[in-house]
């Protein structure tokens, strides 16, 4: 073999070993609903940071991503519509995305089962929040029980006092 062949072989071996370092591997995070224990898978890929936690906030109808950024980067997340969605009447509405509390631009693609967003973030970002119009659980099983108890109480009290509705 000629010396140029050896150099080419060494260059190929180094490039094959370095390729995984630069590749962006998709990862998954299991988001658990505290009320019913159901788990939802959020697929994501991130550059410039590591994701520490992904959680839901039912009172804010949002998905919160806690991360440690080491440089400017991008986060791409594929979120199941059964976990978080944004609806207006019969169609889709836009999410609001906050990076450390500040509104930011993002790109989105969607299908019937999932919505995927890509958001850029600066160095030292600690939190990205995706706000929709509904997040699991929209209404838990406990709210159904409370509603039924209230209806039964109203019927029982009105029957006992012979309350007439006019």
PyMOL commands that place a pseudoatom at each C-alpha (Angstrom):
pseudoatom trace, name=CA, resn=UNK, resi=1, chain=A, elem=C, hetatm=0, pos=[0.000, 0.000, 0.000]
pseudoatom trace, name=CA, resn=UNK, resi=2, chain=A, elem=C, hetatm=0, pos=[1.069, 3.480, -0.698]
pseudoatom trace, name=CA, resn=UNK, resi=3, chain=A, elem=C, hetatm=0, pos=[1.353, 6.091, 2.130]
pseudoatom trace, name=CA, resn=UNK, resi=4, chain=A, elem=C, hetatm=0, pos=[-1.656, 7.989, 0.718]
pseudoatom trace, name=CA, resn=UNK, resi=5, chain=A, elem=C, hetatm=0, pos=[-3.758, 4.842, 1.125]
pseudoatom trace, name=CA, resn=UNK, resi=6, chain=A, elem=C, hetatm=0, pos=[-2.742, 4.605, 4.789]
pseudoatom trace, name=CA, resn=UNK, resi=7, chain=A, elem=C, hetatm=0, pos=[-3.613, 8.254, 5.336]
pseudoatom trace, name=CA, resn=UNK, resi=8, chain=A, elem=C, hetatm=0, pos=[-7.011, 7.734, 3.697]
pseudoatom trace, name=CA, resn=UNK, resi=9, chain=A, elem=C, hetatm=0, pos=[-7.691, 4.643, 5.830]
pseudoatom trace, name=CA, resn=UNK, resi=10, chain=A, elem=C, hetatm=0, pos=[-6.770, 6.504, 9.033]
pseudoatom trace, name=CA, resn=UNK, resi=11, chain=A, elem=C, hetatm=0, pos=[-8.974, 9.469, 8.051]
pseudoatom trace, name=CA, resn=UNK, resi=12, chain=A, elem=C, hetatm=0, pos=[-11.923, 7.141, 7.440]
pseudoatom trace, name=CA, resn=UNK, resi=13, chain=A, elem=C, hetatm=0, pos=[-11.444, 5.384, 10.805]
pseudoatom trace, name=CA, resn=UNK, resi=14, chain=A, elem=C, hetatm=0, pos=[-11.303, 8.706, 12.663]
pseudoatom trace, name=CA, resn=UNK, resi=15, chain=A, elem=C, hetatm=0, pos=[-14.382, 10.057, 10.882]
pseudoatom trace, name=CA, resn=UNK, resi=16, chain=A, elem=C, hetatm=0, pos=[-16.410, 6.923, 11.675]
pseudoatom trace, name=CA, resn=UNK, resi=17, chain=A, elem=C, hetatm=0, pos=[-15.450, 7.221, 15.351]
pseudoatom trace, name=CA, resn=UNK, resi=18, chain=A, elem=C, hetatm=0, pos=[-16.283, 10.942, 15.449]
pseudoatom trace, name=CA, resn=UNK, resi=19, chain=A, elem=C, hetatm=0, pos=[-19.652, 10.715, 13.689]
pseudoatom trace, name=CA, resn=UNK, resi=20, chain=A, elem=C, hetatm=0, pos=[-21.662, 9.703, 16.801]
pseudoatom trace, name=CA, resn=UNK, resi=21, chain=A, elem=C, hetatm=0, pos=[-20.297, 12.709, 18.684]
pseudoatom trace, name=CA, resn=UNK, resi=22, chain=A, elem=C, hetatm=0, pos=[-21.838, 15.100, 16.171]
pseudoatom trace, name=CA, resn=UNK, resi=23, chain=A, elem=C, hetatm=0, pos=[-25.026, 13.126, 15.542]
pseudoatom trace, name=CA, resn=UNK, resi=24, chain=A, elem=C, hetatm=0, pos=[-28.136, 14.238, 17.362]
pseudoatom trace, name=CA, resn=UNK, resi=25, chain=A, elem=C, hetatm=0, pos=[-29.653, 11.169, 18.990]
pseudoatom trace, name=CA, resn=UNK, resi=26, chain=A, elem=C, hetatm=0, pos=[-33.393, 11.294, 19.689]
pseudoatom trace, name=CA, resn=UNK, resi=27, chain=A, elem=C, hetatm=0, pos=[-34.173, 10.625, 23.332]
pseudoatom trace, name=CA, resn=UNK, resi=28, chain=A, elem=C, hetatm=0, pos=[-37.288, 9.938, 25.352]
pseudoatom trace, name=CA, resn=UNK, resi=29, chain=A, elem=C, hetatm=0, pos=[-38.623, 11.197, 28.642]
pseudoatom trace, name=CA, resn=UNK, resi=30, chain=A, elem=C, hetatm=0, pos=[-41.544, 9.575, 30.452]
pseudoatom trace, name=CA, resn=UNK, resi=31, chain=A, elem=C, hetatm=0, pos=[-43.933, 12.201, 31.821]
pseudoatom trace, name=CA, resn=UNK, resi=32, chain=A, elem=C, hetatm=0, pos=[-46.137, 10.794, 34.564]
pseudoatom trace, name=CA, resn=UNK, resi=33, chain=A, elem=C, hetatm=0, pos=[-49.571, 12.137, 35.429]
pseudoatom trace, name=CA, resn=UNK, resi=34, chain=A, elem=C, hetatm=0, pos=[-49.616, 12.446, 39.222]
pseudoatom trace, name=CA, resn=UNK, resi=35, chain=A, elem=C, hetatm=0, pos=[-53.393, 12.024, 39.505]
pseudoatom trace, name=CA, resn=UNK, resi=36, chain=A, elem=C, hetatm=0, pos=[-53.960, 8.809, 37.581]
pseudoatom trace, name=CA, resn=UNK, resi=37, chain=A, elem=C, hetatm=0, pos=[-50.414, 7.453, 37.305]
pseudoatom trace, name=CA, resn=UNK, resi=38, chain=A, elem=C, hetatm=0, pos=[-50.520, 7.219, 33.512]
pseudoatom trace, name=CA, resn=UNK, resi=39, chain=A, elem=C, hetatm=0, pos=[-47.209, 7.768, 31.758]
pseudoatom trace, name=CA, resn=UNK, resi=40, chain=A, elem=C, hetatm=0, pos=[-46.727, 9.612, 28.444]
pseudoatom trace, name=CA, resn=UNK, resi=41, chain=A, elem=C, hetatm=0, pos=[-43.613, 9.451, 26.273]
pseudoatom trace, name=CA, resn=UNK, resi=42, chain=A, elem=C, hetatm=0, pos=[-42.135, 12.738, 25.046]
pseudoatom trace, name=CA, resn=UNK, resi=43, chain=A, elem=C, hetatm=0, pos=[-39.487, 12.267, 22.355]
pseudoatom trace, name=CA, resn=UNK, resi=44, chain=A, elem=C, hetatm=0, pos=[-36.880, 14.997, 22.160]
pseudoatom trace, name=CA, resn=UNK, resi=45, chain=A, elem=C, hetatm=0, pos=[-33.477, 15.946, 20.832]
pseudoatom trace, name=CA, resn=UNK, resi=46, chain=A, elem=C, hetatm=0, pos=[-31.394, 18.744, 22.271]
pseudoatom trace, name=CA, resn=UNK, resi=47, chain=A, elem=C, hetatm=0, pos=[-28.144, 20.501, 21.428]
pseudoatom trace, name=CA, resn=UNK, resi=48, chain=A, elem=C, hetatm=0, pos=[-26.248, 22.734, 23.826]
pseudoatom trace, name=CA, resn=UNK, resi=49, chain=A, elem=C, hetatm=0, pos=[-27.940, 21.355, 26.949]
pseudoatom trace, name=CA, resn=UNK, resi=50, chain=A, elem=C, hetatm=0, pos=[-29.057, 18.323, 28.909]
pseudoatom trace, name=CA, resn=UNK, resi=51, chain=A, elem=C, hetatm=0, pos=[-32.678, 17.779, 29.920]
pseudoatom trace, name=CA, resn=UNK, resi=52, chain=A, elem=C, hetatm=0, pos=[-33.078, 17.217, 33.674]
pseudoatom trace, name=CA, resn=UNK, resi=53, chain=A, elem=C, hetatm=0, pos=[-36.860, 16.842, 33.927]
pseudoatom trace, name=CA, resn=UNK, resi=54, chain=A, elem=C, hetatm=0, pos=[-40.096, 17.104, 31.961]
pseudoatom trace, name=CA, resn=UNK, resi=55, chain=A, elem=C, hetatm=0, pos=[-43.296, 17.615, 33.964]
pseudoatom trace, name=CA, resn=UNK, resi=56, chain=A, elem=C, hetatm=0, pos=[-46.867, 18.744, 33.495]
pseudoatom trace, name=CA, resn=UNK, resi=57, chain=A, elem=C, hetatm=0, pos=[-48.578, 21.628, 35.242]
pseudoatom trace, name=CA, resn=UNK, resi=58, chain=A, elem=C, hetatm=0, pos=[-52.358, 21.072, 35.040]
pseudoatom trace, name=CA, resn=UNK, resi=59, chain=A, elem=C, hetatm=0, pos=[-53.184, 24.466, 36.603]
pseudoatom trace, name=CA, resn=UNK, resi=60, chain=A, elem=C, hetatm=0, pos=[-51.101, 26.272, 33.943]
pseudoatom trace, name=CA, resn=UNK, resi=61, chain=A, elem=C, hetatm=0, pos=[-52.014, 23.809, 31.135]
pseudoatom trace, name=CA, resn=UNK, resi=62, chain=A, elem=C, hetatm=0, pos=[-48.328, 23.526, 30.360]
pseudoatom trace, name=CA, resn=UNK, resi=63, chain=A, elem=C, hetatm=0, pos=[-45.424, 21.168, 29.881]
pseudoatom trace, name=CA, resn=UNK, resi=64, chain=A, elem=C, hetatm=0, pos=[-42.272, 22.291, 31.691]
pseudoatom trace, name=CA, resn=UNK, resi=65, chain=A, elem=C, hetatm=0, pos=[-38.794, 21.243, 30.568]
pseudoatom trace, name=CA, resn=UNK, resi=66, chain=A, elem=C, hetatm=0, pos=[-35.987, 21.806, 33.076]
pseudoatom trace, name=CA, resn=UNK, resi=67, chain=A, elem=C, hetatm=0, pos=[-32.542, 21.816, 31.528]
pseudoatom trace, name=CA, resn=UNK, resi=68, chain=A, elem=C, hetatm=0, pos=[-28.901, 22.733, 32.030]
pseudoatom trace, name=CA, resn=UNK, resi=69, chain=A, elem=C, hetatm=0, pos=[-27.537, 24.591, 29.025]
pseudoatom trace, name=CA, resn=UNK, resi=70, chain=A, elem=C, hetatm=0, pos=[-23.838, 24.705, 28.266]
pseudoatom trace, name=CA, resn=UNK, resi=71, chain=A, elem=C, hetatm=0, pos=[-24.196, 26.885, 25.146]
pseudoatom trace, name=CA, resn=UNK, resi=72, chain=A, elem=C, hetatm=0, pos=[-26.821, 28.279, 22.792]
pseudoatom trace, name=CA, resn=UNK, resi=73, chain=A, elem=C, hetatm=0, pos=[-28.911, 25.393, 21.525]
pseudoatom trace, name=CA, resn=UNK, resi=74, chain=A, elem=C, hetatm=0, pos=[-32.112, 23.936, 20.154]
pseudoatom trace, name=CA, resn=UNK, resi=75, chain=A, elem=C, hetatm=0, pos=[-34.764, 21.688, 21.669]
pseudoatom trace, name=CA, resn=UNK, resi=76, chain=A, elem=C, hetatm=0, pos=[-37.072, 19.633, 19.473]
pseudoatom trace, name=CA, resn=UNK, resi=77, chain=A, elem=C, hetatm=0, pos=[-39.926, 17.842, 21.263]
pseudoatom trace, name=CA, resn=UNK, resi=78, chain=A, elem=C, hetatm=0, pos=[-42.641, 15.559, 19.948]
pseudoatom trace, name=CA, resn=UNK, resi=79, chain=A, elem=C, hetatm=0, pos=[-45.564, 15.723, 22.366]
pseudoatom trace, name=CA, resn=UNK, resi=80, chain=A, elem=C, hetatm=0, pos=[-48.592, 13.421, 22.202]
pseudoatom trace, name=CA, resn=UNK, resi=81, chain=A, elem=C, hetatm=0, pos=[-51.866, 15.318, 21.808]
pseudoatom trace, name=CA, resn=UNK, resi=82, chain=A, elem=C, hetatm=0, pos=[-53.252, 13.144, 24.619]
pseudoatom trace, name=CA, resn=UNK, resi=83, chain=A, elem=C, hetatm=0, pos=[-50.691, 14.808, 26.929]
pseudoatom trace, name=CA, resn=UNK, resi=84, chain=A, elem=C, hetatm=0, pos=[-50.858, 18.454, 25.814]
pseudoatom trace, name=CA, resn=UNK, resi=85, chain=A, elem=C, hetatm=0, pos=[-52.677, 20.233, 23.013]
pseudoatom trace, name=CA, resn=UNK, resi=86, chain=A, elem=C, hetatm=0, pos=[-53.858, 23.672, 21.965]
pseudoatom trace, name=CA, resn=UNK, resi=87, chain=A, elem=C, hetatm=0, pos=[-57.357, 23.862, 20.505]
pseudoatom trace, name=CA, resn=UNK, resi=88, chain=A, elem=C, hetatm=0, pos=[-59.602, 26.706, 19.379]
pseudoatom trace, name=CA, resn=UNK, resi=89, chain=A, elem=C, hetatm=0, pos=[-63.196, 25.697, 18.623]
pseudoatom trace, name=CA, resn=UNK, resi=90, chain=A, elem=C, hetatm=0, pos=[-62.838, 22.768, 16.233]
pseudoatom trace, name=CA, resn=UNK, resi=91, chain=A, elem=C, hetatm=0, pos=[-59.289, 23.385, 15.012]
pseudoatom trace, name=CA, resn=UNK, resi=92, chain=A, elem=C, hetatm=0, pos=[-55.763, 23.684, 16.316]
pseudoatom trace, name=CA, resn=UNK, resi=93, chain=A, elem=C, hetatm=0, pos=[-54.516, 26.773, 18.097]
pseudoatom trace, name=CA, resn=UNK, resi=94, chain=A, elem=C, hetatm=0, pos=[-50.926, 27.853, 18.634]
pseudoatom trace, name=CA, resn=UNK, resi=95, chain=A, elem=C, hetatm=0, pos=[-48.867, 26.946, 21.682]
pseudoatom trace, name=CA, resn=UNK, resi=96, chain=A, elem=C, hetatm=0, pos=[-47.136, 29.657, 23.679]
pseudoatom trace, name=CA, resn=UNK, resi=97, chain=A, elem=C, hetatm=0, pos=[-43.507, 28.841, 24.356]
pseudoatom trace, name=CA, resn=UNK, resi=98, chain=A, elem=C, hetatm=0, pos=[-41.558, 30.585, 27.119]
pseudoatom trace, name=CA, resn=UNK, resi=99, chain=A, elem=C, hetatm=0, pos=[-37.793, 30.373, 27.552]
pseudoatom trace, name=CA, resn=UNK, resi=100, chain=A, elem=C, hetatm=0, pos=[-37.002, 31.287, 31.173]
pseudoatom trace, name=CA, resn=UNK, resi=101, chain=A, elem=C, hetatm=0, pos=[-40.332, 33.156, 31.317]
pseudoatom trace, name=CA, resn=UNK, resi=102, chain=A, elem=C, hetatm=0, pos=[-39.887, 35.157, 28.102]
pseudoatom trace, name=CA, resn=UNK, resi=103, chain=A, elem=C, hetatm=0, pos=[-42.076, 34.574, 25.025]
pseudoatom trace, name=CA, resn=UNK, resi=104, chain=A, elem=C, hetatm=0, pos=[-40.091, 33.162, 22.119]
pseudoatom trace, name=CA, resn=UNK, resi=105, chain=A, elem=C, hetatm=0, pos=[-40.501, 32.095, 18.495]
pseudoatom trace, name=CA, resn=UNK, resi=106, chain=A, elem=C, hetatm=0, pos=[-40.592, 28.420, 17.534]
pseudoatom trace, name=CA, resn=UNK, resi=107, chain=A, elem=C, hetatm=0, pos=[-41.415, 26.187, 14.598]
pseudoatom trace, name=CA, resn=UNK, resi=108, chain=A, elem=C, hetatm=0, pos=[-44.079, 23.508, 14.688]
pseudoatom trace, name=CA, resn=UNK, resi=109, chain=A, elem=C, hetatm=0, pos=[-45.220, 20.496, 12.723]
pseudoatom trace, name=CA, resn=UNK, resi=110, chain=A, elem=C, hetatm=0, pos=[-48.228, 18.375, 13.612]
pseudoatom trace, name=CA, resn=UNK, resi=111, chain=A, elem=C, hetatm=0, pos=[-50.291, 15.340, 12.747]
pseudoatom trace, name=CA, resn=UNK, resi=112, chain=A, elem=C, hetatm=0, pos=[-53.372, 13.713, 14.273]
pseudoatom trace, name=CA, resn=UNK, resi=113, chain=A, elem=C, hetatm=0, pos=[-51.441, 12.074, 17.143]
pseudoatom trace, name=CA, resn=UNK, resi=114, chain=A, elem=C, hetatm=0, pos=[-48.544, 14.444, 17.922]
pseudoatom trace, name=CA, resn=UNK, resi=115, chain=A, elem=C, hetatm=0, pos=[-47.308, 18.018, 17.798]
pseudoatom trace, name=CA, resn=UNK, resi=116, chain=A, elem=C, hetatm=0, pos=[-43.596, 18.685, 17.342]
pseudoatom trace, name=CA, resn=UNK, resi=117, chain=A, elem=C, hetatm=0, pos=[-41.959, 21.994, 18.217]
pseudoatom trace, name=CA, resn=UNK, resi=118, chain=A, elem=C, hetatm=0, pos=[-38.413, 23.249, 17.782]
pseudoatom trace, name=CA, resn=UNK, resi=119, chain=A, elem=C, hetatm=0, pos=[-37.275, 26.149, 19.951]
pseudoatom trace, name=CA, resn=UNK, resi=120, chain=A, elem=C, hetatm=0, pos=[-33.902, 27.895, 20.170]
pseudoatom trace, name=CA, resn=UNK, resi=121, chain=A, elem=C, hetatm=0, pos=[-32.527, 28.914, 23.553]
pseudoatom trace, name=CA, resn=UNK, resi=122, chain=A, elem=C, hetatm=0, pos=[-29.533, 30.932, 24.753]
pseudoatom trace, name=CA, resn=UNK, resi=123, chain=A, elem=C, hetatm=0, pos=[-26.713, 29.931, 27.096]
pseudoatom trace, name=CA, resn=UNK, resi=124, chain=A, elem=C, hetatm=0, pos=[-27.723, 29.517, 30.778]
pseudoatom trace, name=CA, resn=UNK, resi=125, chain=A, elem=C, hetatm=0, pos=[-31.367, 28.661, 29.986]
pseudoatom trace, name=CA, resn=UNK, resi=126, chain=A, elem=C, hetatm=0, pos=[-32.945, 26.754, 32.863]
pseudoatom trace, name=CA, resn=UNK, resi=127, chain=A, elem=C, hetatm=0, pos=[-36.564, 26.241, 31.792]
pseudoatom trace, name=CA, resn=UNK, resi=128, chain=A, elem=C, hetatm=0, pos=[-38.671, 25.980, 28.663]
pseudoatom trace, name=CA, resn=UNK, resi=129, chain=A, elem=C, hetatm=0, pos=[-42.436, 26.001, 29.133]
pseudoatom trace, name=CA, resn=UNK, resi=130, chain=A, elem=C, hetatm=0, pos=[-44.931, 24.962, 26.448]
pseudoatom trace, name=CA, resn=UNK, resi=131, chain=A, elem=C, hetatm=0, pos=[-48.406, 26.338, 27.214]
pseudoatom trace, name=CA, resn=UNK, resi=132, chain=A, elem=C, hetatm=0, pos=[-51.471, 24.864, 25.550]
pseudoatom trace, name=CA, resn=UNK, resi=133, chain=A, elem=C, hetatm=0, pos=[-55.201, 25.008, 26.125]
pseudoatom trace, name=CA, resn=UNK, resi=134, chain=A, elem=C, hetatm=0, pos=[-55.488, 21.529, 27.621]
pseudoatom trace, name=CA, resn=UNK, resi=135, chain=A, elem=C, hetatm=0, pos=[-53.145, 19.220, 29.458]
pseudoatom trace, name=CA, resn=UNK, resi=136, chain=A, elem=C, hetatm=0, pos=[-53.740, 15.835, 31.018]
pseudoatom trace, name=CA, resn=UNK, resi=137, chain=A, elem=C, hetatm=0, pos=[-55.765, 15.466, 33.078]
pseudoatom trace, name=CA, resn=UNK, resi=138, chain=A, elem=C, hetatm=0, pos=[-58.287, 17.954, 31.813]
pseudoatom trace, name=CA, resn=UNK, resi=139, chain=A, elem=C, hetatm=0, pos=[-60.818, 16.532, 34.249]
pseudoatom trace, name=CA, resn=UNK, resi=140, chain=A, elem=C, hetatm=0, pos=[-59.722, 13.802, 36.628]
pseudoatom trace, name=CA, resn=UNK, resi=141, chain=A, elem=C, hetatm=0, pos=[-61.875, 11.046, 38.043]
pseudoatom trace, name=CA, resn=UNK, resi=142, chain=A, elem=C, hetatm=0, pos=[-62.171, 12.895, 41.346]
pseudoatom trace, name=CA, resn=UNK, resi=143, chain=A, elem=C, hetatm=0, pos=[-63.997, 15.821, 39.707]
pseudoatom trace, name=CA, resn=UNK, resi=144, chain=A, elem=C, hetatm=0, pos=[-66.633, 13.389, 38.356]
pseudoatom trace, name=CA, resn=UNK, resi=145, chain=A, elem=C, hetatm=0, pos=[-67.219, 12.018, 41.860]
pseudoatom trace, name=CA, resn=UNK, resi=146, chain=A, elem=C, hetatm=0, pos=[-67.521, 15.529, 43.306]
pseudoatom trace, name=CA, resn=UNK, resi=147, chain=A, elem=C, hetatm=0, pos=[-69.986, 16.504, 40.563]
pseudoatom trace, name=CA, resn=UNK, resi=148, chain=A, elem=C, hetatm=0, pos=[-72.126, 13.404, 41.173]
pseudoatom trace, name=CA, resn=UNK, resi=149, chain=A, elem=C, hetatm=0, pos=[-72.142, 14.004, 44.963]
pseudoatom trace, name=CA, resn=UNK, resi=150, chain=A, elem=C, hetatm=0, pos=[-73.254, 17.610, 44.386]
pseudoatom trace, name=CA, resn=UNK, resi=151, chain=A, elem=C, hetatm=0, pos=[-76.094, 16.565, 42.068]
pseudoatom trace, name=CA, resn=UNK, resi=152, chain=A, elem=C, hetatm=0, pos=[-77.297, 13.858, 44.442]
pseudoatom trace, name=CA, resn=UNK, resi=153, chain=A, elem=C, hetatm=0, pos=[-77.174, 16.316, 47.364]
pseudoatom trace, name=CA, resn=UNK, resi=154, chain=A, elem=C, hetatm=0, pos=[-79.221, 18.893, 45.457]
pseudoatom trace, name=CA, resn=UNK, resi=155, chain=A, elem=C, hetatm=0, pos=[-81.828, 16.284, 44.466]
pseudoatom trace, name=CA, resn=UNK, resi=156, chain=A, elem=C, hetatm=0, pos=[-82.040, 14.947, 48.043]
pseudoatom trace, name=CA, resn=UNK, resi=157, chain=A, elem=C, hetatm=0, pos=[-82.356, 18.403, 49.631]
pseudoatom trace, name=CA, resn=UNK, resi=158, chain=A, elem=C, hetatm=0, pos=[-84.932, 19.603, 47.104]
pseudoatom trace, name=CA, resn=UNK, resi=159, chain=A, elem=C, hetatm=0, pos=[-87.002, 16.416, 47.569]
pseudoatom trace, name=CA, resn=UNK, resi=160, chain=A, elem=C, hetatm=0, pos=[-86.865, 16.751, 51.352]
pseudoatom trace, name=CA, resn=UNK, resi=161, chain=A, elem=C, hetatm=0, pos=[-87.798, 20.436, 51.424]
pseudoatom trace, name=CA, resn=UNK, resi=162, chain=A, elem=C, hetatm=0, pos=[-90.163, 20.093, 48.458]
pseudoatom trace, name=CA, resn=UNK, resi=163, chain=A, elem=C, hetatm=0, pos=[-88.401, 22.868, 46.646]
pseudoatom trace, name=CA, resn=UNK, resi=164, chain=A, elem=C, hetatm=0, pos=[-90.268, 23.702, 43.463]
pseudoatom trace, name=CA, resn=UNK, resi=165, chain=A, elem=C, hetatm=0, pos=[-88.550, 25.108, 40.406]
pseudoatom trace, name=CA, resn=UNK, resi=166, chain=A, elem=C, hetatm=0, pos=[-90.651, 27.545, 38.420]
for i in range(1, 166): cmd.bond("trace and resi %d" % i, "trace and resi %d" % (i + 1))
show_as sticks, trace
zoom trace
